[in-house]
Amino acid sequence: MARKPRIEYKGAAYHVMSRGNGGADIFYGDKDRHLFLETLDEICGRCA
């Protein structure tokens, strides 16, 4: 059964979480992790 759709409203705070299957790493290294965080920061800036 799929989860229920998220209720969205202006000014709401949402928790974002990333993890690999079975606890596996999701980044190849620090460079990969930093690129993800920079991209996430850019997108959050566009949507704020």
HELIX and SHEET records of a PDB file:
HELIX    1   1 ASN A   21  GLY A   23  5                                   3    
HELIX    2   2 ASP A   30  CYS A   47  1                                  18    
END                                                                             
